[in-house]
Amino acid sequence: MKTIPLGQSDLLVTPICLGTMTFGEQVAEQDAHRILDRSLERGVNFIDTAEMYAVPARAETFGATEAIIGNWFARTPGARGKVVLASKVAGPSRGMPWIREGRGMTASDIVASCDASLRRLQTDVIDLYQIHWPERHVPAFGLRYYDPAKETSQTPIHMQLEALAGLVRAGKVRAIGLSNETPYGVHEFVRLAEQHGLPRVASVQNPYCLVNRTWENALDETCHRLQVSLLAYSPLAFGLLTGKFDQSGTTGPDAPQGARMVRYEQVRKQRWGRPEALAAARRYNQLARDHGLSPTQMALAFCYTKWQVASTIIGVTSLAQLDENLDAWGTTLSPELLAAIDAIRWELGDPAL
């Protein structure tokens, strides 16, 4: 895999990124280190984490994922210099007071979170530091509509950028990014950065997969014109697009017991757990089989080959899953298959938005 630049930054990343939110919850530290080793061996140079991980978020596992990665750096000579490391500062609490008190995300919160992440990661610099979700109210995480009455913003975007600029000046961060953002948010961060000589966002990490293509409803044009890269997360829709729930569903004795959707009720209550999302996934999965592909191959190839996507974030719980996801690289989808995919979207929309 060739490396590509993220936005207008000097970061060069592989088009596949190893997501790590399962480390410390579904994946024990020793197994996580094996996955990190294999990922590096197979040429992936891009690792993504966050201060709030592991997922599902709990006070007991807050920061565990970063600590596991930090221990891997400590035990693996030279590894830190071979990877582009991305992490995230959590936005307003969303019911997680163990991250921070209060409802906002102040400039001092950003600095304190970065310093804590650096300690857990056992590194001097985070290559890409992202705002995990906006400080302001946005329609995200399953919300369909923007509602001005729900606005609780306390820290203007300019102040957030100033805090991030301080981290860049201090050498703690190389580039900055956003996550779970909207066209307005991307434009405003870029506009203010250019107006005030502050760091420009390199990337946006948003959901993008067969059952959630909302990125294509304006964000793709926004980021293309502003030269901001998409990091596509949940390309397999929390397992829906692997086919493992096609017969059993996500509950009941026949469902795969190790899967997040089965183990954690709070996950099933989110957008990926909607009956409509599973119904759509089953349609896509059968389409893949009809064209001689596994559901995983088709779902990942869809992201791997889309012009909108700079790097696809894969999340795995085993070496076998890692190899399967990496082996899908190079799979091409015929024009006929892509047209059939679009036809399903036209009929069913984006049920996991």
N, C-alpha and C positions, 0 to 999 in steps of 0.2 A: 504494500500500500504506500502510495506517495503521500507526503505530507502537504497540507494546504494551509495558507494563512487564514487566521481568524480576523475577519473584518479588516480594518486598517492597522491592526497591531503587528508586532513582529513575532507573534506566536505562530509556530508551525506545528500543526497537529495532524494525526491520522484521521481518516474519515470514519473510523470506529473509535468510540470512547468507552472505557470500562466504567460503568456506574457501580457504586459501592453501597447503596443504601441497605442492602441485605446483610452486610457485614456487622456482626455484633448482635444480631437477632436470629435470622435464619441460618447464618453462616458463622461458625466458630472461628476464632482467630487463626488457628493453624490451617484450616481449610481456606480461609481468606488469603493467607500468604501464598498458598499453592496456586490459587487463582491468579493472584497478582504476578507470581513468577511466570506462569504459563502465558499470560497475556503479554508480558514483556518479551518472552521468548518468541512469540508469534508476531511480533512487530508492532503491537499497539503501544503508542507513546503517550496516550492521553487518559488521565484518570480524573473522575469527577466525584466529589463528596460534598458534605455540608455539615455545619455545626449541629443541626438538629437530628442527624442520623444516629442510630439506626431507625428504620421504619418497620412497623408502625411506631410513631414517636411515643416514648415513655420517659419519665424522669430517670428511670434506672439505666436506660441505654443512651441517654443524651451524651453526645460527644464520643461514643464508643467507636464509631466507624473511623473517625479521624485518628483516634488513639491506635487502632489496629494498623492503619496505614503508616503512622509514625513509627511504630515498632518494626514494621516491614522495612522502612528506610534504614532503621538502625541496624538491622541484621543482614541487610543486603547491600554490600559495598558497591557504590557507583549507581545504585538504582535511582536515587533522587535526580542525578544529572541526566538521566535518560528519559525522564517523563515530564510532560506538561501537566502540572497539578492545578486542578480547579477546586475551589470550595465556595461556600455561600454563607452569607449572613442572613439569619432568619428575619423575616418581616415582622409586623406586629403579631403578638403572641398567638392568636387563634387557639386559645385554650391551653397554652403551654407555658404556665408561669415559671417553670423551671429554667426556661431560656432567659427570660427577663420579666421584670414586673412592669405593669402598665400596659397601655394599648398601642403605644407608638413604636418608633424606631428612630431614636435621636442620633445626631452625629457622634456623640460619645458612645452610644450603643454600638455603632458600626466599628469604632476603633477598638473597644473592649472585646467585641466578638472576634475580630481579626487577631488580636493578640492571643486570645485563648486558643484559637484554631492553630496558630503557629506553634504554640507550646505542645498541643496534642499531636500535631503532625511532625514534630521534631525537625522543623526546617526554618530557615531564615526568611523565606519568601514564598508567597502563593502566586503562581503564574497568572491565574485568572480568578479574580474575586468577584462573585456575583451577588446581587440582591435576590434572595430566594423567592420572594413575592413582594408586590408593591406595598409601600407604606400607606398608600391611599386606597380607598375602596375601588375594587374592580370586579367585573363579572368573571370569576375564575373558580377553579376547583368545583365545577359542576353548576355554578351560578350562570344563568343564561342572560340576564339583563342587568345593565347598569342602573343603579338607583341613587340619585343625588342625595336623598334623605339619609342614606347610610354612610355618608362621608364623615370620617373621623380623623383625617390627616392632621398631623401636628408638625411634621418636618418637611418643608418645601424641598422639591427635587434639587434646587440649587444648593441647599445646605447638605443634602446627601452627597452630591457631587464634590463639594468642598471637603467633606470628610474622607471620601475615597481618594481625592487628590493628595491629601496629606499622607495617606498610606503609600501612595505611589512615590511621593517625594522622599519618604523615609526608607524606601527600598524594601518595604514589606509586601508590596503587591506590584506585579508587572503590568497587568492590564485589568480592565473591569468589564463586567457583563451584567445582564439582567435575566430574570426568569419569570415565567407566568405573566408576561407583559402584554400590553395592548398597543395598537398603532399610535395612539396619543402618547403613551409613555415613552416609546422608542423615539418618536419625533422630539419630545420635550427634552429628554436626556441629551440627544445629539445637538439640538438647538442651543441649549444652555452651555454645553461643553464648548461648542465653537464660538459662542458669543463671549465667554469669559476665559477662554484659554485653559480649560479643565480637561481631564482625561475623557476620551471619547469611548463609548461602549463598543466593545469588539463583537459581542455576541448576545443572543437571546436564547435562553433554554426554555422551550415550550413543548407541550405535548404535540406529537405528530405521528399518526398511524392510520390504518385503514378505517377505524371506527371513530376517529377524531381528526379531521382534516381542516379544522377551522383556521389553521395558519394560512390557508389559501384564500381566505376571505378578507384580504387587504393587508395582512401582515407580510405576506410574501412580497408584494410590491413595495411596501414601506422599507423593508430591510434590503431588498435588492437595490433600490435607488439610493439608500443611505449607506450602503456597503457595510451592513451589519449581518453577521453570520447566524444561521439557525443551528442550534444544538438540539436535535430531536430526541425527546425523552418518551419513555413508554412505547417503543415501536411495536411491542407485542401485547400492548393493552393489558398489562398485569396478567399475562398468560392466556387471555381469551383467544388470541390469534395463534396459539400453538396447537389448538385442537384438543387439548387435554380435558376441556370441559364440554366438548360437543355432545357426548352421550350422557354424562352424569349430571351436568349442571354444576353449580358452585357450592351446593349443599348436599347433605345426605351421605349415606355410608359408601356410595360408589365414587364419590368425588375424591380426587387425589389429595390425601390428607396433609402432605407437606407443602402444598401451595399456599401462598399468602391469602388468596381469596377464600380459601377453606379455613385456614388457621385463625384468621383475624376478622372478627365480625365487623369492626370499624372500617376495614377495607371494602367489604362487601356493600357497605352502606354508601360508598362513594360512587363517583360516576362510572367506574369500571364495573361495578356490581349491578348496574341496572339490567333488568330483563331485556330491554331493547338492545343494549350493547351486546349481550350474549347472543341474541337472535341474529344480529347483523354479523357478528364474528362467525357464527356457524355458516352463514351464506358465503362469506369470503373463504373460509377454510375449505368448504366443498368445492368452490371454484378453483382453488389451488390444486386440489386432488384431481379434478377433472382435467387439468393441464399438466399432470405429471410432476407436480411439485408438492413438497410438504407445506402445510400452513405456515410454519416458521420461515421456510425459504421464501415464500411469496411475500409475507409481511415485511421481512427484513429487506428483501430486494427492492420492494416498493420504496422504502426509505433510502437505501443505499444508492439508488439510481436517480432519485429526484433532484432536479437542479436546485430546488429550494433548500436542500439540506447540505450543510457543511460537514457535520459529523453526527453520527447516530449513536446515542448512548444505550448500551446494552447492559442489562442487569441479570446476573446469573447466580445460582446457588451451588453449582458443581462444575468440575472440569469438563464433563460431558456437555453440559449446556453451553459453556464457553466455546468449546470446539465447534459445536453445531452452529452457533451464531457467527463465528468467524468463517466457517466453511461456506456460509451462504454468500460471502463476498464474491463477486464475479458473476452471480446469477443474473440473467437478463430476463425481462418480461416482454413478451411480444406485443405489438400494437393491438392485436385482437384481445389479448388478456387485459391490457390496460383499459381498453374500451369497455370490457365487461366489468372491471372494477369500478369505473366511473358510472356505469349504469346502475350498479347496486347503490352507490352513494346517492345518485339522483333519486332513487326510490326510497331509501331509508335515512338519508341525511347523515348527521354526525351524532349518533346517540350517546357517545361518551364525551361530549364536549364539557 
